[in-house]
């Protein structure tokens, strides 16, 4: 059985991170911002910010999220995972509805 690390690599995590970094850099340059400026806004060092743009997967996720926010892309973070509908299972649909018994009423 393949280890989880091998499965993730097959799925292209390194390529996805690299693509992310390239696009983040393009947005930063389009807005005419320096790496130093964005790193300062985020509150991280310039070398750490460079790692984000290089697709280095060792950077803390919160720094990546702040980088997106600093470039006005915070909403994109929420769009990474599509919304899902609750899964309907056949056994749930066929399950009889439970009837609750009431307490006997006392005359009084």
LINJO-V560175 format. One record per residue. N is the residue number from 1. SS is DSSP state (@ for helix, = for strand, . for the rest). OMEGA is omega in whole degrees, -180 to 180 (NA if undefined). Layout:
[[N/SS/OMEGA] [N/SS/OMEGA]]
This chain:
[[1/./-179] [2/./177] [3/./-180] [4/@/180] [5/@/179] [6/@/180] [7/@/-180] [8/@/180] [9/@/178] [10/@/-179] [11/./174] [12/./-180] [13/@/-180] [14/@/179] [15/@/180] [16/@/179] [17/@/178] [18/@/178] [19/@/177] [20/@/-179] [21/@/179] [22/@/-180] [23/@/178] [24/@/178] [25/@/-179] [26/@/178] [27/@/179] [28/@/-180] [29/@/177] [30/@/179] [31/./177] [32/./180] [33/./178] [34/./175] [35/@/180] [36/@/-180] [37/@/-178] [38/@/178] [39/@/178] [40/@/179] [41/@/-179] [42/@/-177] [43/./178] [44/./179] [45/./178] [46/@/177] [47/@/177] [48/@/178] [49/@/178] [50/@/178] [51/@/178] [52/@/-179] [53/@/178] [54/./180] [55/./179] [56/./-177] [57/./-179] [58/./-179] [59/./179] [60/./-177] [61/@/-179] [62/@/177] [63/@/177] [64/@/179] [65/@/178] [66/@/178] [67/@/177] [68/@/180] [69/@/-178] [70/@/179] [71/./178] [72/./-177] [73/./-176] [74/@/-179] [75/@/180] [76/@/180] [77/@/178] [78/@/-179] [79/./-179] [80/./-179] [81/./-179] [82/./177] [83/./-179] [84/./175] [85/./177] [86/./-179] [87/./175] [88/./179] [89/./-177] [90/@/-178] [91/@/177] [92/@/180] [93/@/-178] [94/@/-178] [95/./179] [96/./179] [97/./180] [98/./176] [99/./180] [100/./178] [101/./178] [102/./179] [103/./178] [104/./179] [105/./178] [106/./177] [107/./-179] [108/./NA]]
